[in-house]
Amino acid sequence: MNAGGDDLFARPVAAIRLTDRQRLDWLRLARSENVGPRTFRDLLNMFGSAAAALDALPDLSRRGGGRAIRIASQADAEREMVLASHNGVRFVALGEPDYPDRLRRIASAPPLLALKGDSACFERPMIGLVGSRNASLAGLKMAAILAQGLGQAGFTTVSGLARGIDAAAHKASLTTGTVAVLAGGQDRIYPAEHAPLADDIVRAGAAISEMPMGHEPRARDFPRRNRLIAGLSLGVVVVEAADRSGSLITARMALEEDREVFAVPGSPLDPRAAGTNRLIKQGAVLVTEVEDILAVLRPILDRGVAEPSPDEDGPLTPADPGENARERLAMLLGPVPAAVDDLVRASGMPVATVRVVLLELELAARLHRDAAGRVSLV
């Protein structure tokens, strides 16, 4: 890989530094309509640079059967850059040294992270600590005990800056380092009363977001945030979670990324413990003290982090796959999510051809990818 180029998805990933121009092009591509993390990755593998991918977006969307998509303008990207700078925020690209190592290994790793604070906290192993917003006093105390103990053991805690368990975890690990993952833009702290806490966090840790500056978080943004908490962490600890808690989404995403899941048991009479108790029944590690977590994580740290096996990433050609290929895949797809490997086998087409057609359909807003990377027609 060229140290100044954009192709950073070959494994192993070498550290790069984007130029100012490349960073602006990356921001434009990431902010363009229908370009999610996986689409961004395929576009760079196909065209070699964000600038070339931006030029190709209209034709790819047309080939997928969609209308002309909105492409982020240079002026919009420059305004966001200026606003970020005024707020002490910088954009770190996937593959750059300050990008969190474990996060860049997940399939849906954001191409750019808006980072505020000290990236040195990413160099320590990280552990997610999440739970109920409407937490009990016992739950808050347990979260603080675990966060403080994990920090003293050399871990950076990761949470979502929410009320309740998240806030307790952040506060207890301010001196050892904690990371707040935001559901909105860096200048739209949610909940608003946690703005002072966010300021405290970045003094010894960091706040990160994949969302644009000025973005007000919506309900659908919180699961996206949760995948980053899971992706950053060696494992996720759940302290108090009701049956439909968002913390259970974080736990599920952690399992999908082959991370460890820990749960603190609670009273069967307290609905705030229903989710955590169920996690334990399903195989989560039962936690009553910090040592329960460390006993599981120490062997993982001793083994180190292996590079993932090559998967769907790799060179792509911008050549038109043709209508026959598009019709064949459209016939195989439907509302039920399907694995890309299954589509390749059923269609009999080369992997690269299937990926290009899926890319076209996604840019045309005709394809949905779920958290596990499966695809379905919209």
C-alpha positions as CSV (number, residue, x, y, z in Angstrom):
1,M,0.0,0.0,0.0
2,N,1.1,3.5,-0.8
3,A,1.7,5.5,2.3
4,G,-0.2,8.5,0.8
5,G,-2.9,6.5,-0.8
6,D,-6.5,5.7,0.1
7,D,-6.4,1.9,-0.2
8,L,-6.1,0.9,3.4
9,F,-8.4,-2.1,3.5
10,A,-5.9,-4.7,2.5
11,R,-4.8,-6.7,5.5
12,P,-2.7,-6.1,7.5
13,V,-3.5,-2.4,7.6
14,A,-0.5,-0.2,7.7
15,A,-0.6,3.2,9.3
16,I,-1.2,6.1,7.0
17,R,-1.7,9.8,7.2
18,L,-4.2,11.4,4.9
19,T,-3.4,14.8,3.4
20,D,-5.8,17.7,4.1
21,R,-7.2,17.2,0.6
22,Q,-7.7,13.5,1.0
23,R,-9.4,14.0,4.4
24,L,-11.8,16.5,2.8
25,D,-12.6,14.0,0.1
26,W,-13.2,11.2,2.6
27,L,-15.5,13.5,4.6
28,R,-17.5,14.3,1.4
29,L,-17.8,10.6,0.5
30,A,-18.8,9.6,4.0
31,R,-21.5,12.3,4.1
32,S,-22.9,11.5,0.7
33,E,-26.4,9.9,0.5
34,N,-26.6,6.1,0.9
35,V,-22.8,5.7,1.5
36,G,-22.5,3.6,4.7
37,P,-19.2,2.2,6.1
38,R,-19.3,-1.0,4.0
39,T,-20.2,1.0,0.9
40,F,-17.4,3.4,1.6
41,R,-15.0,0.5,1.8
42,D,-16.1,-1.0,-1.5
43,L,-15.9,2.3,-3.2
44,L,-12.3,2.9,-2.2
45,N,-11.4,-0.7,-3.1
46,M,-13.0,-0.2,-6.5
47,F,-11.7,3.3,-7.4
48,G,-8.6,3.7,-5.3
49,S,-9.4,7.1,-3.9
50,A,-12.3,9.0,-2.4
51,A,-12.0,11.6,-5.1
52,A,-12.5,9.1,-7.9
53,A,-15.3,7.4,-6.0
54,L,-17.2,10.7,-5.7
55,D,-17.0,11.2,-9.5
56,A,-18.4,7.7,-10.0
57,L,-21.3,7.9,-7.6
58,P,-24.0,9.2,-10.1
59,D,-23.3,6.4,-12.6
60,L,-23.3,3.7,-10.0
61,S,-26.6,4.9,-8.6
62,R,-28.1,5.0,-12.0
63,R,-26.9,1.5,-12.8
64,G,-28.6,0.3,-9.6
65,G,-31.9,1.7,-10.7
66,G,-32.1,4.7,-8.4
67,R,-32.5,8.4,-8.7
68,A,-29.6,10.8,-8.6
69,I,-28.2,10.7,-5.1
70,R,-27.1,13.7,-3.0
71,I,-23.3,14.1,-3.0
72,A,-21.9,16.1,-0.2
73,S,-20.4,19.3,-1.6
74,Q,-16.9,20.5,-0.9
75,A,-18.4,23.7,0.7
76,D,-20.4,21.5,3.1
77,A,-17.4,19.4,4.0
78,E,-15.3,22.5,4.5
79,R,-17.9,24.0,6.8
80,E,-18.0,20.9,8.9
81,M,-14.2,20.8,9.1
82,V,-14.2,24.4,10.4
83,L,-17.0,23.8,12.9
84,A,-15.2,20.7,14.2
85,S,-12.0,22.6,14.6
86,H,-13.8,25.4,16.5
87,N,-15.1,22.7,18.9
88,G,-11.7,21.0,19.4
89,V,-12.7,18.1,17.2
90,R,-10.5,16.4,14.6
91,F,-11.4,13.7,12.0
92,V,-9.4,10.5,12.2
93,A,-9.5,8.1,9.3
94,L,-9.5,4.3,9.4
95,G,-5.9,3.2,9.0
96,E,-4.4,6.3,10.7
97,P,-2.4,5.7,13.9
98,D,-5.0,7.4,16.2
99,Y,-7.8,5.2,15.0
100,P,-8.8,2.6,17.6
101,D,-7.3,-0.7,16.6
102,R,-10.1,-3.1,17.6
103,L,-12.7,-0.9,16.1
104,R,-11.1,-0.8,12.7
105,R,-11.4,-4.6,12.6
106,I,-15.2,-4.8,12.5
107,A,-16.9,-4.9,9.1
108,S,-18.9,-1.7,9.7
109,A,-16.0,0.4,11.1
110,P,-16.7,4.1,10.4
111,P,-14.3,5.4,7.7
112,L,-13.9,8.6,9.8
113,L,-14.3,9.3,13.5
114,A,-14.8,12.7,14.9
115,L,-12.5,12.7,17.9
116,K,-12.2,15.0,20.8
117,G,-9.7,14.4,23.6
118,D,-6.6,12.2,23.9
119,S,-6.3,9.2,21.6
120,A,-3.7,7.7,24.0
121,C,-6.6,6.1,25.9
122,F,-7.1,3.9,22.8
123,E,-3.7,2.3,23.4
124,R,-5.0,0.5,26.5
125,P,-7.3,-2.4,26.3
126,M,-10.9,-1.2,26.4
127,I,-14.0,-2.6,28.1
128,G,-17.6,-1.6,27.5
129,L,-19.8,-0.9,30.6
130,V,-23.5,-0.2,29.9
131,G,-26.9,-0.5,31.5
132,S,-30.1,1.0,32.6
133,R,-30.8,4.7,32.3
134,N,-33.3,4.3,35.2
135,A,-30.7,2.6,37.4
136,S,-31.1,1.6,41.1
137,L,-28.7,2.9,43.7
138,A,-27.2,-0.6,43.9
139,G,-26.7,-0.6,40.1
140,L,-25.0,2.8,40.1
141,K,-22.7,1.7,42.9
142,M,-21.8,-1.6,41.2
143,A,-21.1,0.2,37.9
144,A,-18.8,2.6,39.8
145,I,-16.9,-0.2,41.6
146,L,-16.4,-2.1,38.3
147,A,-15.3,1.0,36.3
148,Q,-12.9,2.1,39.0
149,G,-11.4,-1.4,39.4
150,L,-11.0,-1.9,35.7
151,G,-9.4,1.4,35.3
152,Q,-6.9,0.6,38.0
153,A,-6.2,-2.7,36.3
154,G,-5.1,-0.8,33.1
155,F,-8.4,-0.7,31.1
156,T,-10.1,2.2,29.4
157,T,-13.8,2.1,30.0
158,V,-16.2,2.7,27.2
159,S,-19.8,3.8,27.5
160,G,-22.5,5.8,25.8
161,L,-22.8,9.0,28.0
162,A,-26.4,8.1,28.9
163,R,-28.1,8.7,32.2
164,G,-27.7,6.0,34.9
165,I,-25.2,3.3,34.5
166,D,-23.3,4.9,31.6
167,A,-22.7,8.1,33.6
168,A,-21.7,6.2,36.7
169,A,-19.1,4.3,34.7
170,H,-17.7,7.4,33.1
171,K,-17.5,9.3,36.4
172,A,-15.7,6.5,38.2
173,S,-13.0,6.2,35.6
174,L,-12.3,9.8,34.8
175,T,-8.8,9.6,36.3
176,T,-7.8,6.4,34.5
177,G,-9.4,7.1,31.2
178,T,-12.8,6.6,29.6
179,V,-14.3,6.9,26.2
180,A,-17.8,8.3,25.5
181,V,-19.4,7.2,22.3
182,L,-21.9,9.7,21.1
183,A,-25.1,9.1,19.2
184,G,-25.2,12.6,17.8
185,G,-22.6,15.1,16.6
186,Q,-19.8,16.2,18.9
187,D,-21.6,19.6,19.4
188,R,-24.9,17.9,20.2
189,I,-24.3,16.2,23.5
190,Y,-27.2,14.0,24.6
191,P,-28.5,14.3,27.2
192,A,-27.7,18.0,27.4
193,E,-27.1,17.9,31.2
194,H,-24.1,15.6,30.5
195,A,-22.2,18.3,28.6
196,P,-20.1,19.1,31.7
197,L,-19.4,15.3,32.1
198,A,-18.3,15.2,28.4
199,D,-15.9,18.0,29.1
200,D,-14.5,16.1,32.0
201,I,-14.1,12.9,30.0
202,V,-12.0,14.5,27.2
203,R,-9.4,15.7,29.8
204,A,-8.2,12.2,30.5
205,G,-10.0,10.2,27.8
206,A,-11.9,10.9,24.6
207,A,-15.4,11.4,23.0
208,I,-16.0,9.9,19.6
209,S,-18.8,10.1,17.0
210,E,-19.3,9.0,13.5
211,M,-22.2,11.4,13.0
212,P,-21.9,14.9,11.4
213,M,-21.4,18.0,13.4
214,G,-24.7,19.5,14.3
215,H,-26.5,16.2,14.1
216,E,-29.2,15.8,16.8
217,P,-29.5,12.1,17.9
218,R,-32.6,10.2,16.9
219,A,-33.8,6.8,18.1
220,R,-32.3,4.9,15.3
221,D,-28.8,6.5,16.0
222,F,-28.4,4.7,19.4
223,P,-28.1,1.2,18.0
224,R,-25.4,2.6,15.6
225,R,-23.6,4.0,18.6
226,N,-24.0,0.7,20.5
227,R,-22.1,-1.1,17.7
228,L,-19.1,1.2,18.2
229,I,-19.1,0.5,22.0
230,A,-19.0,-3.2,21.2
231,G,-16.4,-2.8,18.4
232,L,-14.0,-0.8,20.6
233,S,-14.1,-3.3,23.5
234,L,-12.6,-6.6,24.4
235,G,-15.9,-7.3,26.1
236,V,-19.1,-5.6,27.3
237,V,-20.3,-5.6,30.9
238,V,-24.1,-5.1,31.4
239,V,-25.2,-3.7,34.8
240,E,-29.0,-3.6,35.0
241,A,-31.0,-4.0,31.8
242,A,-34.7,-4.4,31.3
243,D,-36.0,-6.9,28.8
244,R,-36.0,-4.4,25.9
245,S,-33.0,-2.3,27.0
246,G,-30.7,-0.9,24.4
247,S,-27.9,-2.4,26.5
248,L,-29.0,-5.9,25.3
249,I,-28.5,-4.6,21.7
250,T,-24.9,-3.7,22.7
251,A,-24.5,-7.2,24.1
252,R,-25.8,-8.9,21.0
253,M,-23.5,-6.8,18.8
254,A,-20.6,-7.7,21.0
255,L,-21.3,-11.4,20.5
256,E,-21.6,-10.8,16.7
257,E,-18.1,-9.3,16.8
258,D,-16.8,-12.3,18.9
259,R,-16.4,-10.1,22.0
260,E,-17.0,-11.3,25.6
261,V,-20.3,-10.5,27.3
262,F,-20.5,-10.1,31.1
263,A,-23.6,-9.5,33.2
264,V,-24.3,-8.5,36.8
265,P,-27.1,-10.5,38.3
266,G,-30.0,-8.8,40.0
267,S,-33.2,-9.5,41.9
268,P,-35.8,-11.5,40.0
269,L,-38.3,-9.1,41.4
270,D,-36.7,-6.0,39.8
271,P,-37.6,-5.5,36.1
272,R,-34.3,-3.6,35.6
273,A,-32.5,-6.9,36.1
274,A,-34.6,-9.1,33.8
275,G,-32.4,-8.5,30.8
276,T,-29.1,-9.2,32.7
277,N,-30.5,-12.3,34.4
278,R,-31.5,-13.6,31.0
279,L,-28.1,-12.9,29.5
280,I,-26.6,-15.0,32.3
281,K,-29.0,-17.9,31.5
282,Q,-27.9,-17.6,27.8
283,G,-24.2,-17.9,28.7
284,A,-22.9,-14.4,29.6
285,V,-20.2,-14.5,32.3
286,L,-21.8,-13.8,35.7
287,V,-20.0,-10.8,37.4
288,T,-20.0,-9.9,41.1
289,E,-16.5,-8.4,41.3
290,V,-13.8,-7.0,39.0
291,E,-11.8,-10.2,39.2
292,D,-14.6,-12.1,37.4
293,I,-14.0,-9.9,34.3
294,L,-10.2,-9.9,34.5
295,A,-10.0,-13.7,34.8
296,V,-11.7,-13.9,31.3
297,L,-9.8,-11.0,29.7
298,R,-6.3,-11.8,30.8
299,P,-5.9,-14.8,28.6
300,I,-7.3,-12.9,25.6
301,L,-4.7,-10.1,26.2
302,D,-1.9,-12.7,26.5
303,R,-2.9,-14.1,23.1
304,G,-2.9,-10.7,21.5
305,V,-5.1,-9.6,18.6
306,A,-4.9,-11.7,15.5
307,E,-5.5,-10.2,12.1
308,P,-8.9,-11.3,10.7
309,S,-8.9,-13.7,7.9
310,P,-9.5,-12.2,4.4
311,D,-13.2,-11.8,3.8
312,E,-15.3,-9.9,1.3
313,D,-12.7,-7.0,1.0
314,G,-10.4,-6.9,-2.0
315,P,-10.0,-5.3,-5.4
316,L,-13.2,-4.5,-7.3
317,T,-13.6,-3.4,-10.9
318,P,-15.8,-0.5,-11.8
319,A,-16.9,-2.4,-15.0
320,D,-20.7,-2.7,-15.4
321,P,-21.7,-6.3,-14.4
322,G,-24.6,-6.1,-16.8
323,E,-28.3,-6.3,-16.6
324,N,-28.3,-10.1,-16.5
325,A,-26.3,-10.1,-13.2
326,R,-28.5,-7.4,-11.7
327,E,-31.7,-9.2,-12.6
328,R,-30.3,-12.6,-11.3
329,L,-29.4,-11.1,-7.9
330,A,-32.6,-9.1,-7.6
331,M,-34.6,-12.3,-8.2
332,L,-32.6,-14.1,-5.4
333,L,-33.0,-11.2,-3.0
334,G,-36.1,-10.4,-1.0
335,P,-37.3,-8.9,2.3
336,V,-35.6,-11.7,4.3
337,P,-31.9,-10.9,5.0
338,A,-29.4,-13.2,3.2
339,A,-25.7,-13.7,3.7
340,V,-23.5,-12.5,0.8
341,D,-21.8,-15.9,0.7
342,D,-25.2,-17.6,0.1
343,L,-25.9,-15.2,-2.7
344,V,-22.6,-16.0,-4.3
345,R,-23.3,-19.7,-4.1
346,A,-26.9,-19.5,-5.3
347,S,-26.1,-17.1,-8.2
348,G,-23.0,-18.9,-9.4
349,M,-21.4,-15.5,-10.0
350,P,-17.9,-14.4,-9.0
351,V,-17.7,-12.7,-5.6
352,A,-16.5,-9.5,-7.1
353,T,-19.5,-9.3,-9.4
354,V,-22.0,-9.9,-6.6
355,R,-20.3,-7.2,-4.5
356,V,-20.5,-4.6,-7.3
357,V,-24.2,-5.3,-7.9
358,L,-24.9,-5.0,-4.2
359,L,-23.0,-1.8,-4.1
360,E,-25.1,-0.4,-7.0
361,L,-28.3,-1.4,-5.3
362,E,-27.3,0.1,-2.0
363,L,-26.4,3.5,-3.6
364,A,-29.7,3.4,-5.4
365,A,-31.4,2.9,-1.9
366,R,-32.8,-0.5,-2.9
367,L,-30.7,-2.6,-0.5
368,H,-30.5,-2.8,3.2
369,R,-27.6,-4.3,5.2
370,D,-28.2,-5.5,8.8
371,A,-25.7,-5.4,11.6
372,A,-24.4,-8.8,10.7
373,G,-23.7,-7.8,7.1
374,R,-26.7,-9.7,5.6
375,V,-28.6,-8.0,2.8
376,S,-32.2,-7.6,1.8
377,L,-34.2,-5.7,-0.8
378,V,-35.9,-2.5,0.4
